[in-house]
Amino acid sequence: MTRFEHINPPTIPAPFSRYSQGVVVKSPDRWLHISGQVGIPLGGALPDSFEEQARNAWRNVFGLLEAAGLSPANLIKVTAYITRASDVGQYRTVRDSMLGQVSTASTLVVVAGLADPRLLIEIEAIAAD
C-alpha cells in the first residue's frame, strides 16, 4: 500500500509542469523538514551558473534525505526560491532531471534576493516516511 496519494483534481487547473498540486500522507511515522538549501557544494565554492547552483541545491536536499534514511520518493513538498524570473525554465529542467519520476507538491517563487547576493536559488522541502 502506498502511503502517499498524489492529488491533481479536475476541478482546479492542472499543474504547469511535472508536480502534484497536493500530496496526502497516510499515517506518517516520521516527518523531515529540510531547511533551505543553496547552491554551495560540499567544497564550498559557489558556482556562477544558475544550473550548477540548482544542481548543488538539489544534491544538498538529497544528502539530507539520505542522512535521514529517506530518498527523493519520500519528498512531499518542495518550495524553491529563485532570484531571476529568466531562470524559471532552467529550474524546471534541472528539477525534472534531478527528481526523475518523483512528483511532489511544488511551489516556485521569484524573490528579489537571498541572504547572499551571489545565491541564485534556495530549496526547502518536506519529506515523510
ZAVOLO-342497 format. One record per residue: x, y, z of N, C-alpha, C in turn. Coordinates in Angstrom, 2 decimals. Example, Ala and Ser with C-alpha at 12.3 -4.5 7.8 and 13.67 -1.06 7.14 Angstrom:
<sites>
[site [13.19, -5.69, 7.80], [12.30, -4.50, 7.80], [13.20, -3.30, 7.80]] [site [12.85, -2.25, 7.08], [13.67, -1.06, 7.14], [12.90, 0.03, 7.87]] 
</sites>
This chain:
<sites>
[site [0.84, -1.18, 0.00], [0.00, 0.00, 0.00], [0.88, 1.25, 0.00]] [site [0.65, 2.12, -0.93], [1.40, 3.37, -0.96], [0.90, 4.30, 0.14]] [site [1.84, 5.03, 0.72], [1.49, 5.93, 1.82], [1.25, 7.34, 1.34]] [site [1.48, 7.59, 0.06], [1.30, 8.92, -0.49], [0.26, 8.87, -1.60]] [site [-0.65, 9.81, -1.58], [-1.64, 9.92, -2.64], [-1.47, 11.28, -3.31]] [site [-1.14, 11.26, -4.59], [-0.93, 12.49, -5.36], [-2.29, 12.98, -5.85]] [site [-2.58, 14.25, -5.58], [-3.88, 14.82, -5.88], [-3.74, 15.88, -6.97]] [site [-4.38, 15.65, -8.10], [-4.47, 16.62, -9.19], [-5.92, 16.59, -9.71]] [site [-6.85, 17.14, -8.93], [-8.26, 17.01, -9.30], [-8.62, 17.81, -10.54]] [site [-9.61, 17.35, -11.28], [-10.03, 18.06, -12.49], [-10.79, 19.35, -12.19]] [site [-11.07, 19.61, -10.92], [-11.83, 20.80, -10.53], [-10.97, 22.05, -10.35]] [site [-9.64, 21.90, -10.48], [-8.72, 23.05, -10.42], [-7.77, 22.95, -11.61]] [site [-7.07, 24.03, -11.97], [-6.15, 23.97, -13.10], [-5.08, 22.90, -12.91]] [site [-4.72, 22.26, -14.00], [-3.67, 21.24, -13.97], [-2.33, 21.89, -13.64]] [site [-1.37, 21.10, -13.09], [-0.04, 21.65, -12.83], [0.58, 22.19, -14.12]] [site [1.42, 23.22, -13.97], [2.08, 23.84, -15.13], [3.21, 23.00, -15.68]] [site [3.77, 22.10, -14.86], [4.80, 21.16, -15.30], [4.67, 19.92, -14.44]] [site [5.69, 19.09, -14.35], [5.56, 17.83, -13.64], [5.70, 18.03, -12.13]] [site [4.58, 18.21, -11.45], [4.49, 18.23, -10.00], [3.06, 17.92, -9.63]] [site [2.81, 17.63, -8.37], [1.45, 17.37, -7.90], [0.91, 18.62, -7.22]] [site [-0.36, 18.90, -7.42], [-0.99, 20.03, -6.75], [-1.07, 19.79, -5.24]] [site [-1.22, 18.55, -4.85], [-1.26, 18.20, -3.43], [-0.82, 16.77, -3.24]] [site [-0.32, 16.46, -2.05], [0.07, 15.10, -1.71], [-0.47, 14.80, -0.32]] [site [-1.25, 13.73, -0.20], [-1.77, 13.29, 1.08], [-0.81, 12.24, 1.64]] [site [-0.41, 12.41, 2.90], [0.43, 11.41, 3.58], [-0.50, 10.61, 4.48]] [site [-0.48, 9.30, 4.29], [-1.34, 8.42, 5.09], [-0.53, 7.85, 6.26]] [site [-0.98, 8.10, 7.47], [-0.38, 7.55, 8.69], [1.14, 7.70, 8.75]] [site [1.65, 8.91, 8.72], [3.11, 9.06, 8.72], [3.72, 8.72, 10.08]] [site [4.88, 8.10, 10.03], [5.64, 7.83, 11.25], [6.65, 8.94, 11.51]] [site [7.29, 9.42, 10.47], [8.33, 10.43, 10.62], [8.16, 11.51, 9.56]] [site [8.48, 12.74, 9.93], [8.49, 13.87, 9.00], [9.89, 14.47, 9.03]] [site [10.40, 14.85, 7.90], [11.67, 15.55, 7.80], [11.41, 16.90, 7.15]] [site [11.69, 17.98, 7.86], [11.59, 19.33, 7.31], [13.01, 19.75, 6.98]] [site [13.27, 20.01, 5.71], [14.61, 20.36, 5.25], [14.71, 21.87, 5.12]] [site [15.66, 22.44, 5.84], [15.91, 23.88, 5.76], [16.36, 24.24, 4.35]] [site [16.22, 25.51, 4.01], [16.61, 25.97, 2.69], [18.03, 25.60, 2.34]] [site [18.18, 24.93, 1.20], [19.50, 24.51, 0.72], [19.86, 25.36, -0.48]] [site [21.08, 25.89, -0.47], [21.54, 26.75, -1.54], [22.53, 26.01, -2.42]] [site [23.03, 26.68, -3.45], [23.85, 26.05, -4.47], [25.31, 25.89, -4.15]] [site [25.67, 25.88, -2.88], [27.07, 25.70, -2.48], [27.33, 24.20, -2.30]] [site [28.34, 23.65, -2.99], [28.66, 22.24, -2.82], [29.46, 22.03, -1.54]] [site [29.72, 20.78, -1.21], [30.45, 20.44, 0.00], [31.79, 21.17, 0.07]] [site [32.48, 21.34, -1.04], [33.78, 22.02, -1.06], [33.70, 23.50, -0.77]] [site [32.52, 24.09, -0.89], [32.32, 25.48, -0.52], [32.46, 26.52, -1.60]] [site [32.81, 26.15, -2.83], [32.99, 27.12, -3.91], [31.67, 27.31, -4.66]] [site [31.06, 28.47, -4.50], [29.78, 28.76, -5.16], [29.99, 28.97, -6.65]] [site [29.35, 28.15, -7.50], [29.47, 28.36, -8.95], [28.70, 29.60, -9.39]] [site [29.08, 30.15, -10.53], [28.39, 31.33, -11.06], [27.09, 30.98, -11.77]] [site [27.02, 29.79, -12.38], [25.87, 29.47, -13.22], [24.66, 29.03, -12.40]] [site [23.49, 29.43, -12.87], [22.25, 29.02, -12.21], [22.11, 27.52, -12.22]] [site [22.39, 26.88, -13.36], [22.21, 25.43, -13.47], [23.03, 24.69, -12.42]] [site [24.30, 25.06, -12.25], [25.14, 24.36, -11.27], [24.68, 24.66, -9.84]] [site [24.28, 25.89, -9.58], [23.76, 26.18, -8.24], [22.50, 25.35, -7.97]] [site [21.63, 25.24, -8.97], [20.40, 24.46, -8.79], [20.71, 22.99, -8.56]] [site [21.64, 22.43, -9.33], [22.02, 21.02, -9.14], [22.62, 20.81, -7.76]] [site [23.46, 21.74, -7.32], [24.07, 21.62, -5.99], [23.01, 21.70, -4.89]] [site [22.05, 22.61, -5.04], [20.98, 22.72, -4.04], [20.21, 21.41, -3.95]] [site [19.89, 20.82, -5.10], [19.20, 19.52, -5.10], [20.07, 18.44, -4.48]] [site [21.37, 18.44, -4.79], [22.26, 17.44, -4.19], [22.27, 17.58, -2.66]] [site [22.23, 18.81, -2.18], [22.20, 19.03, -0.73], [20.89, 18.51, -0.13]] [site [19.77, 18.74, -0.82], [18.48, 18.18, -0.36], [18.58, 16.66, -0.32]] [site [19.12, 16.06, -1.37], [19.25, 14.60, -1.43], [20.17, 14.08, -0.32]] [site [21.22, 14.83, 0.00], [22.13, 14.43, 1.07], [21.42, 14.39, 2.42]] [site [20.54, 15.35, 2.66], [19.75, 15.34, 3.90], [18.76, 14.18, 3.92]] [site [18.14, 13.93, 2.79], [17.23, 12.78, 2.72], [17.98, 11.49, 3.05]] [site [19.14, 11.31, 2.43], [19.93, 10.10, 2.65], [20.35, 9.98, 4.11]] [site [20.77, 11.09, 4.72], [21.19, 11.07, 6.12], [20.05, 10.64, 7.04]] [site [18.81, 10.91, 6.62], [17.64, 10.52, 7.41], [17.10, 9.15, 7.01]] [site [17.81, 8.46, 6.11], [17.36, 7.15, 5.67], [16.20, 7.22, 4.69]] [site [16.09, 8.35, 3.98], [15.00, 8.55, 3.03], [15.56, 8.72, 1.62]] [site [14.67, 8.84, 0.66], [15.06, 9.04, -0.73], [14.17, 10.13, -1.34]] [site [14.45, 10.56, -2.56], [13.58, 11.55, -3.20], [12.12, 11.11, -3.28]] [site [11.87, 9.82, -3.31], [10.49, 9.32, -3.35], [9.71, 9.68, -2.09]] [site [10.41, 10.03, -1.00], [9.76, 10.42, 0.24], [9.41, 11.90, 0.29]] [site [9.82, 12.67, -0.72], [9.51, 14.10, -0.72], [8.01, 14.32, -0.86]] [site [7.49, 15.22, -0.02], [6.08, 15.56, -0.04], [5.88, 16.93, -0.67]] [site [6.70, 17.90, -0.26], [6.54, 19.29, -0.68], [7.90, 19.93, -0.88]] [site [8.06, 20.63, -1.97], [9.28, 21.37, -2.27], [8.90, 22.82, -2.54]] [site [9.64, 23.74, -1.93], [9.49, 25.16, -2.23], [10.85, 25.67, -2.69]] [site [10.89, 26.25, -3.88], [12.14, 26.79, -4.42], [12.00, 28.29, -4.58]] [site [13.05, 28.98, -4.21], [13.14, 30.43, -4.35], [14.27, 30.72, -5.32]] [site [13.96, 31.45, -6.39], [14.99, 31.85, -7.35], [14.97, 33.37, -7.46]] [site [16.11, 33.94, -7.87], [16.21, 35.40, -7.87], [16.00, 36.03, -9.24]] [site [15.88, 35.20, -10.28], [15.68, 35.76, -11.62], [14.56, 34.99, -12.32]] [site [13.54, 35.71, -12.76], [12.43, 35.08, -13.48], [12.91, 34.39, -14.76]] [site [14.00, 34.87, -15.32], [14.53, 34.26, -16.55], [15.04, 32.83, -16.32]] [site [15.19, 32.42, -15.06], [15.68, 31.07, -14.75], [14.56, 30.06, -14.49]] [site [13.30, 30.46, -14.63], [12.19, 29.54, -14.35], [12.29, 28.28, -15.21]] [site [12.48, 28.43, -16.49], [12.58, 27.26, -17.37], [13.75, 26.37, -17.02]] [site [14.89, 26.97, -16.74], [16.08, 26.20, -16.36], [15.84, 25.48, -15.04]] [site [15.19, 26.15, -14.10], [14.87, 25.50, -12.82], [14.03, 24.24, -13.06]] [site [12.98, 24.38, -13.86], [12.11, 23.22, -14.11], [12.88, 22.08, -14.78]] [site [13.76, 22.42, -15.71], [14.56, 21.39, -16.39], [15.45, 20.66, -15.39]] [site [16.15, 21.42, -14.55], [17.03, 20.80, -13.55], [16.21, 19.99, -12.56]] [site [15.12, 20.57, -12.04], [14.27, 19.85, -11.09], [13.81, 18.52, -11.67]] [site [13.31, 18.55, -12.89], [12.81, 17.33, -13.50], [13.91, 16.30, -13.71]] [site [15.11, 16.75, -14.08], [16.21, 15.80, -14.29], [16.69, 15.22, -12.97]] [site [16.66, 16.01, -11.91], [17.12, 15.53, -10.60], [16.08, 14.61, -9.95]] [site [14.79, 14.94, -10.09], [13.75, 14.16, -9.44], [13.27, 12.96, -10.24]] [site [13.57, 12.92, -11.53], [13.09, 11.81, -12.34], [11.58, 11.78, -12.35]] [site [11.00, 10.65, -11.96], [9.55, 10.49, -11.98], [8.87, 10.92, -10.68]] [site [9.63, 11.40, -9.70], [9.04, 11.86, -8.44], [8.23, 13.12, -8.71]] [site [7.01, 13.15, -8.21], [6.10, 14.26, -8.46], [5.58, 14.80, -7.14]] [site [6.30, 15.75, -6.56], [5.93, 16.31, -5.26], [4.94, 17.45, -5.42]] [site [4.33, 17.86, -4.32], [3.68, 19.17, -4.30], [4.82, 20.18, -4.43]] [site [4.60, 21.27, -5.18], [5.72, 22.13, -5.50], [5.30, 23.58, -5.63]] [site [6.15, 24.47, -5.11], [5.96, 25.91, -5.26], [7.27, 26.52, -5.72]] [site [7.19, 27.42, -6.68], [8.36, 28.15, -7.17], [8.08, 29.63, -7.01]] [site [8.99, 30.34, -6.33], [8.81, 31.75, -6.05], [10.02, 32.52, -6.57]] [site [9.77, 33.62, -7.28], [10.85, 34.51, -7.70], [10.92, 35.62, -6.65]] [site [12.09, 35.77, -6.06], [12.29, 36.74, -4.98], [13.31, 37.78, -5.40]] [site [13.34, 38.90, -4.70], [14.29, 39.98, -5.00], [15.71, 39.59, -4.65]] [site [15.91, 38.71, -3.69], [17.25, 38.32, -3.31], [17.22, 37.30, -2.19]] [site [18.37, 36.65, -2.00], [18.54, 35.70, -0.91], [19.57, 36.27, 0.07]] [site [19.97, 35.51, 1.07], [20.84, 36.01, 2.13], [22.19, 36.54, 1.62]] [site [22.68, 35.98, 0.53], [23.92, 36.43, -0.10], [23.55, 36.77, -1.54]] [site [23.93, 37.94, -2.04], [23.51, 38.33, -3.40], [24.05, 37.42, -4.51]] [site [25.05, 36.60, -4.21], [25.58, 35.67, -5.21], [24.72, 34.42, -5.34]] [site [23.86, 34.17, -4.35], [22.99, 33.00, -4.38], [21.84, 33.23, -5.34]] [site [21.61, 32.26, -6.22], [20.56, 32.37, -7.23], [19.36, 31.48, -6.94]] [site [19.51, 30.54, -5.99], [18.44, 29.59, -5.69], [18.55, 29.10, -4.26]] [site [17.39, 28.80, -3.67], [17.32, 28.14, -2.37], [16.12, 27.20, -2.42]] [site [16.31, 25.98, -1.94], [15.25, 24.96, -1.98], [15.02, 24.45, -0.56]] [site [13.75, 24.48, -0.12], [13.39, 23.83, 1.13], [12.40, 22.72, 0.81]] [site [12.33, 21.73, 1.69], [11.49, 20.57, 1.37], [10.96, 19.91, 2.65]] [site [9.90, 19.15, 2.44], [9.33, 18.33, 3.49], [9.23, 16.91, 2.95]] [site [9.68, 15.95, 3.76], [9.61, 14.54, 3.39], [8.94, 13.78, 4.52]] [site [8.39, 12.63, 4.20], [7.75, 11.80, 5.22], [8.07, 10.34, 4.95]] [site [8.07, 9.58, 6.04], [8.35, 8.15, 5.95], [7.36, 7.41, 6.82]] 
</sites>
